[in-house]
Each structure stands twice: as structure tokens, then as C-alpha cells.
Amino acid sequence: MPFIVVELILVVFVIQLALPANPGGILKALLLPVIAHAVLLLRGPWLAATVVTCFTLHFALFSRPGMDFFLEAVFTIVCVQMVVATERSHAEAHRIALRLAEANSELAAYALQAEELAAARERSRMAREVHDLIGHYLTVVRVQLEAALSLHESQPEKAIDAVRNARECAGEGLREIRNSVESLRAGP
């Protein structure tokens, strides 16, 4: 507001000095920028008071004021309001774009975390499956080999059968492990 008041005082002073030379042109050249600055800088009653003051100055200095100043002032107000509205909408669009980019970045980070979590869960599941599979077959092989050890002197035929069973179980376990590893490689 102080800027507008100083501007108005300067306008009145310049008008008083230059009025005899070109009253209409000087007045318009000085009052229209004041109106434009008021629209840019002021709101509400201060804006209205500045515009009314400019009109009052114009009409007070001319005994027969024309409509040209009124039309030019309205045109100035509308143009400046359009510029202000455009700048505000550009600024708002920029703020929204920044927020959207930030939200996109967060969403990408969450997606990456979800993907990593899913991969970790799948690895954990497969590790449990392989562990259980190996544990089962190794337990059976061990039992068969212990049986073969305890029977090798007293019942050699049964001991050889236990070793054969252990060998079959080990082979079956290897096939199962290979199938599990192959399914891991085939997955995404």
C-alpha cells in the first residue's frame, strides 16, 4: 500500500506540472499504471479505494471527462487480472506437478520395496522347500546306511539291500533338488 500511495502522490505532482501541455495523455499515462500496480499488489478495499481515487482524479481534473479513460481503465484492470490469474494457475500447475513427481517417486520406491519383499519371500519359501527336501532324503539315506552298518556282519544280503535303498534314495533326492533348482531358474 505505501508503494501505491507514493505512486499516486507522484502522479498528482506530475499532473499538476504537466497538465497544461497534454492533460489527457499525461493523466492516462500516469493513472493507468497506478491502476495496474494496484491490481497486482492490492486486494479488497485497498484495490477499490485506489481505483476510485484514480477515477476521482481523472474526473476532478476535467470538466467534461470522456468515456475513453473509463474504458481504458477497465481494459487495464481486466488485462492485468488475466495476467495475474494466468501466473497463479501456472504456479499452481507447477506445484501440482512437483507434488505429482514426488508422489510418483514414492510410489516407485514402494513398488521396488514390494518387489524386493516378494522376491525375499519366494527365496525363503524355496529355501525351506529345498531344506525340507534335502533333510528328508538325507535322513532316509542315513537310516539305510546305519542299517547296512549294523547288518553287514550278521546279514550281508540285507546290508547290501540297505545300501542299494540308500543309493536309490540319494538319486531320487538329487533329481528332486535338480527339479527345484530348474524351476527356480525358469521363474521370473
Solvent accessible surface area in square Angstrom, and as a share of the most:
residue,aa,sasa,rsa
1,M,71,0.32
2,P,103,0.65
3,F,108,0.45
4,I,0,0.00
5,V,61,0.35
6,V,85,0.49
7,E,28,0.12
8,L,21,0.10
9,I,108,0.55
10,L,102,0.51
11,V,6,0.03
12,V,54,0.31
13,F,120,0.50
14,V,56,0.32
15,I,1,0.00
16,Q,105,0.47
17,L,123,0.61
18,A,23,0.18
19,L,39,0.19
20,P,118,0.74
21,A,91,0.70
22,N,79,0.41
23,P,49,0.31
24,G,24,0.23
25,G,32,0.30
26,I,47,0.24
27,L,0,0.00
28,K,44,0.18
29,A,65,0.50
30,L,45,0.22
31,L,0,0.00
32,L,33,0.16
33,P,55,0.35
34,V,1,0.00
35,I,0,0.00
36,A,19,0.15
37,H,59,0.26
38,A,0,0.00
39,V,0,0.00
40,L,84,0.42
41,L,103,0.51
42,L,12,0.06
43,R,109,0.40
44,G,49,0.47
45,P,107,0.67
46,W,143,0.50
47,L,32,0.16
48,A,54,0.42
49,A,50,0.39
50,T,2,0.01
51,V,23,0.13
52,V,93,0.53
53,T,55,0.32
54,C,0,0.00
55,F,32,0.13
56,T,79,0.46
57,L,32,0.16
58,H,7,0.03
59,F,83,0.34
60,A,78,0.61
61,L,50,0.25
62,F,46,0.19
63,S,117,0.75
64,R,217,0.79
65,P,50,0.31
66,G,37,0.36
67,M,123,0.55
68,D,67,0.35
69,F,0,0.00
70,F,80,0.33
71,L,109,0.54
72,E,62,0.28
73,A,0,0.00
74,V,60,0.35
75,F,140,0.58
76,T,24,0.14
77,I,41,0.21
78,V,74,0.42
79,C,45,0.27
80,V,23,0.13
81,Q,72,0.32
82,M,122,0.55
83,V,89,0.51
84,V,13,0.07
85,A,58,0.45
86,T,65,0.38
87,E,108,0.48
88,R,127,0.46
89,S,65,0.42
90,H,113,0.50
91,A,44,0.34
92,E,65,0.29
93,A,57,0.45
94,H,110,0.49
95,R,119,0.43
96,I,83,0.42
97,A,54,0.42
98,L,103,0.51
99,R,146,0.53
100,L,112,0.56
101,A,59,0.46
102,E,110,0.49
103,A,52,0.40
104,N,89,0.46
105,S,73,0.47
106,E,85,0.38
107,L,115,0.57
108,A,64,0.50
109,A,50,0.39
110,Y,133,0.51
111,A,58,0.45
112,L,100,0.50
113,Q,109,0.49
114,A,61,0.47
115,E,119,0.54
116,E,98,0.44
117,L,93,0.46
118,A,59,0.46
119,A,41,0.32
120,A,42,0.33
121,R,158,0.58
122,E,76,0.34
123,R,156,0.57
124,S,50,0.32
125,R,102,0.37
126,M,11,0.05
127,A,61,0.47
128,R,140,0.51
129,E,74,0.33
130,V,32,0.19
131,H,132,0.59
132,D,93,0.48
133,L,36,0.18
134,I,67,0.34
135,G,32,0.31
136,H,107,0.48
137,Y,25,0.09
138,L,110,0.55
139,T,82,0.48
140,V,50,0.29
141,V,22,0.13
142,R,163,0.59
143,V,83,0.48
144,Q,43,0.19
145,L,80,0.40
146,E,86,0.39
147,A,35,0.27
148,A,8,0.06
149,L,130,0.65
150,S,83,0.54
151,L,48,0.24
152,H,98,0.44
153,E,145,0.65
154,S,83,0.54
155,Q,76,0.34
156,P,75,0.47
157,E,127,0.57
158,K,117,0.50
159,A,7,0.05
160,I,80,0.40
161,D,70,0.36
162,A,7,0.05
163,V,73,0.42
164,R,119,0.44
165,N,74,0.38
166,A,4,0.03
167,R,167,0.61
168,E,117,0.52
169,C,14,0.09
170,A,41,0.32
171,G,23,0.22
172,E,79,0.36
173,G,5,0.05
174,L,96,0.48
175,R,139,0.51
176,E,65,0.29
177,I,36,0.18
178,R,153,0.56
179,N,95,0.49
180,S,12,0.08
181,V,54,0.31
182,E,100,0.45
183,S,63,0.41
184,L,83,0.41
185,R,180,0.66
186,A,86,0.67
187,G,35,0.34
188,P,191,1.20
